[in-house]
């Protein structure tokens, strides 16, 4: 019964052990589905289920019929045009990261949008090239592209030029990696394993993208300075690239350097204006488009290519390239890299999509996103595009300019299509250094994530450590190996957190039924002879020894040592009693011979095992008080603890190894007359112990209680405590009285007789 009294409440109920609660409140019989039941459910078919599957595979069938033309169409048109212009420039710029001709970036900006329009579940993200993925694909391209001497040998019997042959091979590698990563994403979506991305935390993604931004920055230096830098893909490659840049810095093309610096400064300033005044601006200033038009016009008008020998985009082929068949040999060599690209691409797209889905309150499906992105990459790779996801800046443009649905996305694809078919030649005079500067301009947000370190350090030092180590791994080992090492390190931190949990000793707060860490509050009461110990983590093979050590530190003694000392002392007392050297007096037993000596030789294994057994005094005509003085100066540590409560409310599971360790710990305490109680455990936890035959004559299932307070009240009843057994000052401070019903009788032991030694 619960009676509210103002902002307080009074609860009247019995003291419940787990067994008593189970007897009074019977559990429902529930049928737990087996794997076969789930399989039958998946294979069953109905009209409703077929409709649901069709709508989930083609989300466009859900939102397109409900499209509000009058309210949304104009906004989608404005958003689509703005996003399309940005997509054109980013496609050209990010193609440099893949080390393929810029025109192929337009294919990567066009084809994925078509597939995502029909299959995607997000209404606001803009799919296409993403700098981090472009960098990862570029690393694979560089790794597999033959050296100049090898390439020259291979084309010796061909009519194509060396540069043309190398570019074609690079395009083949990029397209093949894209198709393979798309296949991986598609399989993950079909197998419904999108949940695997939960192992990539926000801190890991932030650190990884920041490191990728640094890689992008370093990779673009050769275009901004127009230097010939050899490709490096092995660990420490970023340092080798920097070394190559600085050793030939005197060969810098000043025109490219000045142009790129001017573009960078202007882009950064205008982007800051867009961010600061986004509430007042109707649409963000399209600074990339403006600078591209100006830079192209200046380069063409002043003939930069011939006068200053700058590198330009060059020939932009009109129309589309014929589709290609992926190279299966490249499949075998790039499976690991493709898997990393598939995971990173999905994680980034899903993260951005999740932000917009929460903002505009509509659902997204992770597995369907995998299918959509997978087919997008397969389609794009087949037409010589490269792997895509979503660029944060491009999606921001689509959303901030009023985009309501993927109609804006399909309109942006039409803008890209116009450039591919008709307007591409206008970009031929554009300097590559300008594209490099525009690519770096889109990295500002990722580079600014360095400021995350301080925030993470204040919130969670483990998350901060994950960020730092992810950044270091990705910088030093490269993006592929760095991602794998970062995931491994992140999982290792989880092990650290559970292997070394912050255990605590609890006490009663304010004479209520609330128990907190006794170090945190001043008005604490710790029941006499009772220790309450809380473990806030699962107990498994890796932390069972840490748990035992923390428990020993909390109670102040090692129960196994005390058990061995008591059994050793008991053996000596038995010998005294058998030899008649102990006499009974009204004050206790007196040892009549102080010359008795016993061997203190080192014990063998059998004797040690004997000392670890329960203390048995049934053959003695008296009980031994182990907290009194023993004969012959036998030293056995005295303990005041009689009850130990283990709060397992945060212990979610227990494995077989730790189960054996836990039982040993309980037995050691029980054998020295310390009653052990476990509180807060889930029913499944107890059922698992029963299935594993955890309980026996020593460790019984009656040790489980619902709450800490239930166990404390049970101890008071069992030990014949008086609930008001406090000192005078404590009695004045008491606000609640506990009335304890002791029905069932008290457990009384025989009279304990101290054993004395007579000298």
C-alpha positions, 0 to 999 in steps of 0.5 A: 500500500502506498499513501502520498503525504504531500511531497512524501509517501509512506509504503507499507509492504512485507520485507521481500526476498526474491523467493518470497516475492515469487511465491506471493506474485506469480509470474506469467507464463510467456512464450519466448520466440525461438530462431525457428519462430523468427524464421517462420515469421520472415518466410510467411506472406500476406497482403499487408506484409507485401505492401509493407515490404514494397513501401520500405524498399521504395520509400518514394511510394510513401512520400511522393503521393503526399507531395504538396505542390503549391507549398513545396515545389518552389522551395525545392526548385530553388534548393535543387538549383543551388545544390546542383551548382555546388555539386558540380564544383564539389564533383570536380574538386573531389575528383582531384582527391581520387587522382582521376580527371576532374570530369569524372567527378561529375558522374559521381555527382549525378548517378547516385542522386538518381538511385537515392531519389527512389530508394532513400529514406532521408528527405534532406541529404544530398548524396554524391562525392564526400571528401573523406571517401574521395581521399580513401578511394584515392589512396587505393588508386595510388596504391594500385596504379603502376609506377611510371616505368611499368606503365610505359612498358605496358603501353609500349604496344599501344597507340594510347599515350602514357598519361591517357593509359594511366588515367584510364587505369586509375578510373578503372580502379576507382570504379571497381572499388566503388562497385565493391563497396556498393556491393558490401553496403547492399549485402549489409542492408539485405542481411539487416546488419545496419546496427553494426555502425553503432560500434563507430561512436560519435567521438570516433567519427569526429576524430576520423573525419578531422584526420581525413581533413588533414590528409585532404589538406596535405594531398591538395598541397601539390595542386596548390603549389603545382609540384610533382609529389610521388604517391605514398599509401603506406603508414607514415605516408602523410609525413613522406608527402610533406617531406617531398613537398618541402624538399622541392618547395623552391619549384612552386608555381607562384601563380597557382599559390597566389590564386589558391590563397586568395580563393581560400581567404575569400571562401573562408570569410564568406562561409563565416558570414553565411554561418553568422548571419544565416538567420537573416540571409534568405539563401547562403551566398554561393561563394563557390560558384562566384569564385569559380566563374571569376577564376575561370574568366580570369584564367581564360582572359589572361591565358594563365595556362601559357603565360604562367604554366598553371595546371588547368582542368583541361578537356571536358568530354561531353556526354557519358562514358560507356559503362565498364565491367569491374576488374575481379582482380582488383576486387581481390586486392581491395576487399579490406579498403572497400569494406572501410569505404562502405562503412565510413560512407554509410556512417556519415550519411546516416549520421547526417540523415539522423540529424535532419530526421530528428529536426523535421520529425520523420523516420529513417531506416538504417538498413534501407539507407544501406540498400540505397547507398549500395545501389547508388555506388554500384550504379555510379561505379558502373559508369566510371564514377567514384564512391559517394556518401553525402557532403555535409556542406552540400546537404546543408545547402539543400536544407537551408535553401528550403529543400523539402524532399528529394525533388530538390535532389533530382533537380540538382542532378539535372543541373549536373546533367546540363553541365555534363552534356552542354556546359562542361567546356566552359570549365576547361580553363579553370585552374586545378589549384582553384579546385583544390582551394574550393575542396579545402574550403569545404573542410573548415567544419571538419578541421574546426572539430579540434575544439571538440577535445576540450568539450569531450575532456570535460564530459568524458575522458574516455571519449576524449581519449578515443578522439585523440587516438583515432586522430593519431591512428588515422594520421600515422597509419593512413585512413584504412588501417587507422579506422581499423585500429581506432575501432579496436581501440574503442572496443578496448576502452569498453573493456577497460571501463568494465574491467575496472569499474568504480565500485563503491560502499553504500550507506543509508541517507537520511534514515530513509530507504535510499542508499548512496556512496557513503563518501558523497554525503554527510548525513549517512548511517551505516548499519552496524556489522553490515557492509553494502557493496555496489558493483556498477558493471557486468562481472565476467572473466576479465574483472572477477579478480578486480571485483574480489580485490575491491570487495576485500578493500571495502570490508577490510579483510581477506575472508580466505586468509581468515578462514585458513587461520581459523581452521589452523587454530581449530586443529590446534584446539582439537589437539588440546581438547583431545589431550585433556589440556583444556578445562571448563570454568565458569569464565570459559575454558582454561589451557592447563599446559602452556608448553604445548607446541605445534609444528609451523612447518610449511603446509603442502597442497592437501593441507591447504585445501583442508584449511579452505573447507568450512569450519566444523565444530560439531565434534567439540562440546563447545562453541568458539568465539573467534572474536575472543582471545584464543589459547597459546596466543593463537592469532586470528583476526577479529572481525565485526562484520556479520552481513554483506550485501552485494548490490547487483542492480547494475550487473547485467550479465555473468559468464561461466568463469566469473560465476565460479569465481563469485561462488568461491567468494560467497563461500569464503564469506559464508564459511567465516560466518558472514551472511551474504545477500545479493540485491537488485538482480534481474530474474533472468540473472537468477534463472541463469544461476539456477541453470548453471547449478550455482546453488548448493547447501552453502550458497542458497537461492534465499540470498536474493532480495529485491532491494537493499532496504529489504535485505537490511530489514531482514538482517535486523530481524534475523540478528534480533536488532532493535530498529532504534538502536542508535546513540542519543544524538542519532535518535534525535535526528531520526525522522522515521521509525521502522516497525519490524515484524519478527514472525518466523522466529529468530536464529539463536546459536548456542552460548559461545564460550571464550577460550582462555590461556592460563599461565 
